Amino acid sequence: MNDIKTIGIVGLGALGTMYAELFTRALGKEHVLVLADQERTERYRRDGMWYNGERCDLNYTDAATVTEPVDLLLFTVKFTGLPDAIETCRHLVGPETTLVSILNGISSEELLCEAFGDQGVVWCVVGKVAAQKEVNRVTMFPVVPPAGEMDLGVPAGHSHAHLDRLTAFFDSIGFHYCLPENILVTMWSKLLCNVGCNQAATAYECNYSVLQSPGPARDTMLAAMREVLTLAHAEGIPLTEEDITMWTAVIDGITPTNEPSMRQDSKAHRKSEVELFSGTVRRLAQKHHIPVPVNDWLYETITEMERHY
């Protein structure tokens, strides 16, 4: 398998912009393609993107004009945009293309496996990132390590070839990553956090300061997390109450005036990842016949908010 020399990035949210900047600096503009359809590509070129106050010099590329597969294809869209992103870039996936989704939740890797087969998919979860996006301006707040933490792995029984290739590339450019013992446990743990934190902040229209203080928003956040914990056990994922304690400590340590990404989407009247969070919880709850009243309320509250955008 050849080394990674060409990268395609689909989606310019906060993380997509950060990775596009980072990889462009490492490989050069000609080797990192910011992929989209023709209309979106023209808008990127016209309006530009700003990263931490500076205009980005990125290779905005109409995916339809690219004829050769890329070595690494990174999906950084919202969950609602993933099916369209897959179709936009389907022709760019070859036998040796490594596929990575940095989407939250536990569903996007399954969609990539369905579309392209499971051998090229490296499972991923991103954490320790604080960012804000307003229209075409992205601000990343100082974190350690500087680009956050990317946890990588593959489920038991999957080939490690693409994982090894990806980590070799990251080593070559000095990009920080972690290899947890069980990537599925790590992804479920992050889902637990997002289901509680992101959705409570959105439903109660608040920043972290409210989640950090006793009251209905914090109570809802913790109760939603415990529903995920129950479902994880039903799915054979060994989460514990310690996961809730750990994530609560992380949330309590965030700058109080910051806001989770889902709350930012709601304020900007963008469709949220509610289907990825409480939507996933509700589907699994139905499968296992487990009541999830808190996530039912969050789902109904947030979807009703979005109907009025």
HUBELUR-V9373 format. One record per residue. RES is the residue in one letter. OMEGA is omega in degrees with one decimal (NA if undefined). Layout:
BEGIN
RES_OMEGA / RES_OMEGA
END
This chain:
BEGIN
M_-177.6 / N_174.2 / D_177.7 / I_180.0 / K_178.3 / T_-177.0 / I_170.4 / G_178.3 / I_-178.3 / V_178.9 / G_-179.8 / L_165.1 / G_-178.1 / A_-178.0 / L_178.2 / G_178.2 / T_179.6 / M_-178.7 / Y_177.7 / A_177.6 / E_-175.5 / L_-177.4 / F_176.5 / T_177.4 / R_-176.7 / A_-172.3 / L_-173.6 / G_-173.3 / K_-174.9 / E_-176.4 / H_-177.6 / V_-175.8 / L_171.2 / V_-167.4 / L_176.1 / A_173.3 / D_-173.3 / Q_-177.0 / E_-178.9 / R_178.7 / T_178.8 / E_178.4 / R_176.2 / Y_-177.9 / R_-177.4 / R_-172.2 / D_179.9 / G_173.2 / M_177.2 / W_179.4 / Y_-177.8 / N_173.5 / G_-179.5 / E_178.8 / R_-178.3 / C_173.1 / D_-173.4 / L_-178.2 / N_179.6 / Y_-168.8 / T_171.4 / D_-174.7 / A_-177.8 / A_-178.0 / T_-178.7 / V_-174.0 / T_-177.8 / E_175.2 / P_174.6 / V_179.5 / D_180.0 / L_177.7 / L_-174.4 / L_179.2 / F_-178.1 / T_178.7 / V_168.5 / K_-176.5 / F_-179.6 / T_-179.6 / G_-175.1 / L_179.2 / P_178.1 / D_179.5 / A_178.0 / I_-178.8 / E_179.3 / T_-173.1 / C_-175.9 / R_-176.7 / H_-179.5 / L_-180.0 / V_177.3 / G_-177.9 / P_-177.1 / E_179.4 / T_174.2 / T_-174.4 / L_179.5 / V_171.6 / S_176.3 / I_178.6 / L_173.3 / N_174.4 / G_-175.3 / I_-171.4 / S_-170.1 / S_178.8 / E_178.3 / E_177.5 / L_178.2 / L_178.5 / C_178.0 / E_-175.9 / A_-169.4 / F_-172.5 / G_-170.7 / D_-171.9 / Q_-178.2 / G_-174.8 / V_171.5 / V_-176.5 / W_-167.3 / C_168.9 / V_-176.4 / V_178.3 / G_178.9 / K_177.7 / V_175.7 / A_-173.7 / A_175.0 / Q_176.9 / K_174.0 / E_-177.1 / V_-178.3 / N_179.7 / R_-178.0 / V_174.6 / T_175.6 / M_179.5 / F_-175.6 / P_177.6 / V_175.8 / V_-4.7 / P_-170.4 / P_-179.3 / A_-178.9 / G_-176.9 / E_177.9 / M_176.3 / D_-174.7 / L_175.7 / G_172.6 / V_178.8 / P_177.5 / A_179.3 / G_178.1 / H_177.6 / S_177.2 / H_-173.0 / A_-178.2 / H_175.0 / L_179.2 / D_178.3 / R_-178.2 / L_-179.5 / T_175.4 / A_176.9 / F_179.5 / F_176.6 / D_-175.7 / S_-179.4 / I_177.8 / G_-179.4 / F_-174.8 / H_174.5 / Y_175.9 / C_177.9 / L_-179.3 / P_-178.4 / E_-179.5 / N_-175.6 / I_-179.3 / L_176.5 / V_179.4 / T_-179.3 / M_177.6 / W_178.6 / S_177.6 / K_176.1 / L_178.4 / L_179.1 / C_-175.2 / N_179.0 / V_178.6 / G_-170.8 / C_-176.0 / N_-174.4 / Q_178.3 / A_178.8 / A_179.9 / T_-177.1 / A_-179.0 / Y_175.9 / E_-174.0 / C_174.5 / N_-175.8 / Y_-176.9 / S_179.9 / V_177.3 / L_-177.9 / Q_-175.2 / S_176.7 / P_179.5 / G_-175.3 / P_-177.8 / A_179.1 / R_178.0 / D_178.9 / T_178.6 / M_-176.8 / L_179.5 / A_177.5 / A_176.8 / M_-177.3 / R_174.8 / E_175.7 / V_178.6 / L_178.4 / T_179.3 / L_177.4 / A_178.2 / H_178.6 / A_179.7 / E_179.9 / G_179.6 / I_-171.0 / P_169.7 / L_178.8 / T_175.8 / E_178.1 / E_176.2 / D_178.1 / I_178.9 / T_-178.6 / M_-177.9 / W_177.1 / T_177.3 / A_177.3 / V_-179.2 / I_-179.6 / D_-179.4 / G_-179.0 / I_177.1 / T_-171.2 / P_-176.5 / T_176.1 / N_-178.6 / E_173.7 / P_-174.9 / S_-179.0 / M_175.4 / R_176.3 / Q_177.6 / D_-178.3 / S_179.5 / K_-180.0 / A_-178.2 / H_171.2 / R_175.6 / K_-173.5 / S_177.0 / E_-178.2 / V_178.3 / E_180.0 / L_-177.0 / F_-178.7 / S_175.0 / G_176.8 / T_-180.0 / V_-178.2 / R_179.3 / R_178.7 / L_177.7 / A_177.4 / Q_178.9 / K_-174.7 / H_179.9 / H_-179.6 / I_179.1 / P_177.3 / V_-173.4 / P_-178.8 / V_178.3 / N_172.4 / D_-179.4 / W_179.1 / L_179.8 / Y_-178.2 / E_-179.8 / T_-176.0 / I_178.1 / T_176.1 / E_176.0 / M_-175.7 / E_178.1 / R_-176.9 / H_178.3 / Y_NA
END
